[in-house]
Amino acid sequence: RTAVYPASTLTPNLVLDANIIDAAKNENVEKFLYASCSCVYPDLEKDFSEDDAWIANPPKMHASYSWSKRMGELQAISHAKEYGMKIAIVRPANSYGPREIIDPQNSHVIGALILKSLTKKNPFLIWGDGSPIREYIFAKDAALGMILAIEKYCKADPINLSSGETVTIHELAQKILKICDYSPSIIFDKSKPGGQSRRVLTNHKAEKILGFKARTPLNEGLKTT
């Protein structure tokens, strides 16, 4: 969607973030959490530590959203420096869970795959070649990491929230199909974008500073979703 609606993605996010953090400053909010995301990282073949976000541009496919989150982080850091605000910044891996958007026009990959499984699509279409590697974090685990960050690390210093579990898009589809007890023919549409080849985060900083570790294995989280 960000590739199709770049302005509608970029501008509202920039305005929204600016308004909220400025309001928090004016109202003397004690602590502020900025929820960034893994999309701030560039398209490189590595597991990303927090220092890697600005070493190259983000993927062009979702550049508008990625730059809005990068600028949101910079706004948060700037407010902490100039106004002394206590701000936590987290970068969760792709989050998912109950109340996932299950809609053919607006779903992310997990929601889209669940919808195709539940509606018994056959052939079962996967965008790209199914090889991109992703990391997903259960929403409850991401929320725990956010709470720990705002309680323990309001330093305006970004920190990853990683699940430590990786999966290809093809493997993800197979897991969802197995949960739904459905075995269709799988077809890969290589004319459609597959996205960044690998997006995986390190969790060393969160473990050391926050004592954070994700608790929900992907299979369990998918069943709950």
C-alpha positions in Angstrom: 0.0 0.0 0.0 2.8 2.4 0.7 4.1 2.0 -2.8 0.7 2.8 -4.2 -0.2 5.7 -1.8 3.2 7.2 -0.9 2.0 10.7 -0.1 -1.1 9.4 1.8 1.3 7.3 3.9 4.1 9.8 4.5 2.3 13.1 5.3 -0.3 11.9 7.8 2.3 9.9 9.7 4.6 12.9 10.0 1.8 15.2 11.1 0.4 12.7 13.5 3.8 12.1 15.2 4.6 15.8 15.4 1.2 16.7 16.9 1.3 14.0 19.5 4.8 14.5 20.7 4.3 18.3 20.8 1.1 17.9 22.8 3.0 15.5 25.2 5.7 18.2 25.7 3.1 21.0 26.3 1.2 18.9 28.8 4.3 17.8 30.7 3.7 14.1 30.1 5.9 12.2 32.5 7.0 9.5 30.0 6.5 9.1 26.3 6.7 5.9 24.1 7.5 6.1 20.4 6.6 2.9 18.6 8.9 2.7 15.6 9.2 -0.5 13.5 11.6 -2.8 11.8 10.9 -1.0 8.5 13.4 1.7 9.4 16.2 -0.7 8.5 17.8 -0.9 5.0 17.7 -3.8 2.6 20.8 -5.7 3.6 21.6 -9.3 4.2 22.2 -9.2 7.9 20.5 -9.4 11.3 19.9 -5.7 12.3 21.2 -4.2 15.5 20.0 -0.8 16.5 23.0 1.0 15.0 22.2 -0.3 11.5 19.1 1.9 10.9 20.8 4.8 9.2 23.7 3.1 7.3 21.7 3.0 4.1 18.3 3.9 2.7 15.3 1.8 3.4 13.8 -0.4 0.6 12.1 1.7 -2.1 8.9 -0.4 -1.9 7.9 1.1 1.5 10.1 4.2 1.6 7.4 6.6 2.5 6.4 4.7 5.7 10.0 3.8 6.5 11.1 7.5 6.3 8.1 8.6 8.4 9.2 6.3 11.2 12.8 7.3 10.9 11.7 11.0 11.1 9.4 10.1 14.1 12.4 8.6 15.9 14.4 11.8 15.1 11.6 13.9 16.4 11.6 11.9 19.6 15.3 12.1 20.1 15.3 15.9 19.3 12.5 16.5 21.9 14.4 14.6 24.5 17.6 16.6 23.8 15.9 20.1 23.7 13.1 19.7 26.2 14.4 17.0 28.5 11.5 14.7 27.8 11.7 11.1 29.0 11.2 9.1 25.9 11.4 5.4 25.1 11.8 4.3 21.5 11.1 0.7 20.4 11.4 -1.1 17.1 9.3 -4.3 17.2 9.6 -7.0 14.6 6.4 -7.4 12.5 3.7 -7.9 15.0 0.6 -10.1 14.7 -2.1 -11.6 16.9 -5.9 -11.6 17.7 -7.8 -8.8 16.0 -5.4 -9.1 13.1 -6.9 -7.3 10.1 -8.6 -10.0 8.0 -9.6 -8.1 4.9 -8.7 -8.7 1.2 -7.7 -5.1 0.6 -5.9 -4.1 3.8 -4.4 -7.3 5.4 -0.7 -7.7 6.0 0.8 -11.0 5.0 -0.4 -13.1 8.0 -4.0 -11.7 7.7 -4.0 -12.3 4.0 -2.8 -15.9 4.3 -5.3 -16.7 7.1 -8.1 -15.3 4.9 -7.0 -17.4 1.9 -6.9 -20.5 4.1 -10.3 -19.9 5.8 -12.0 -19.2 2.4 -10.4 -22.3 0.9 -8.6 -20.6 -2.0 -7.4 -23.1 -4.5 -5.0 -22.6 -6.0 -3.4 -20.9 -3.0 -1.6 -17.8 -4.4 1.6 -16.4 -2.7 3.1 -13.2 -3.9 6.8 -13.4 -5.0 8.7 -16.7 -4.8 8.0 -17.3 -1.1 11.7 -17.1 -0.2 11.9 -13.7 1.8 12.8 -14.3 5.4 10.7 -12.6 8.1 10.5 -12.4 11.8 7.1 -12.0 13.6 6.4 -11.1 17.2 3.1 -11.9 18.9 1.3 -8.6 19.9 1.2 -9.5 23.6 5.0 -10.0 23.6 5.5 -6.7 21.7 3.3 -4.9 24.3 5.3 -6.4 27.2 8.5 -5.1 25.5 7.0 -1.6 25.2 6.0 -1.6 28.9 9.4 -2.6 30.0 11.0 0.0 27.7 8.9 2.9 29.2 9.5 1.6 32.7 13.3 1.0 32.4 14.8 2.8 29.4 13.4 6.3 28.7 16.6 7.4 27.1 15.4 8.3 23.5 17.7 5.5 22.3 16.0 3.0 20.0 15.8 -0.6 21.1 14.7 -3.7 19.1 11.9 -6.0 20.2 12.7 -9.3 18.5 11.1 -12.7 18.7 14.2 -14.6 17.7 12.3 -16.8 15.4 12.6 -16.5 11.6 10.5 -18.0 8.8 10.2 -17.8 5.0 6.9 -16.6 3.5 6.4 -20.1 2.1 7.0 -21.7 5.5 4.6 -19.2 7.1 1.9 -20.1 4.6 2.5 -23.8 5.2 2.1 -23.3 9.0 -1.2 -21.5 8.5 -2.5 -24.1 6.1 -1.6 -26.8 8.6 -3.4 -25.1 11.4 -6.5 -24.7 9.1 -6.1 -28.4 8.0 -6.2 -27.4 4.4 -4.0 -28.7 1.5 -4.5 -26.7 -1.7 -2.1 -26.3 -4.6 0.3 -23.5 -3.9 1.2 -21.1 -6.7 3.9 -18.4 -6.5 3.1 -15.2 -8.5 6.6 -14.0 -9.3 5.2 -11.0 -11.1 4.1 -9.6 -7.7 6.6 -7.9 -5.3 8.1 -10.3 -2.7 9.5 -7.5 -0.6 12.8 -7.3 1.2 14.8 -10.5 1.0 15.5 -10.7 4.7 14.3 -8.6 7.7 15.5 -10.0 11.1 16.4 -8.1 14.2 18.8 -8.8 17.1 17.5 -8.8 20.6 20.8 -8.5 22.6 20.1 -4.9 23.7 16.5 -5.6 24.9 17.7 -8.7 26.8 20.5 -6.9 28.5 18.8 -3.6 29.3 15.1 -4.6 29.7 15.4 -8.3 30.5 13.0 -8.8 27.6 12.5 -12.1 25.7 9.5 -13.0 23.6 7.4 -15.8 25.2 5.1 -16.9 22.3 6.4 -19.3 19.7 5.1 -18.6 16.2 3.0 -21.8 15.9 1.3 -21.0 19.2 0.7 -17.3 18.2 -0.7 -18.3 14.8 -3.2 -20.7 16.4 -4.3 -18.0 18.8 -4.6 -15.5 15.9 
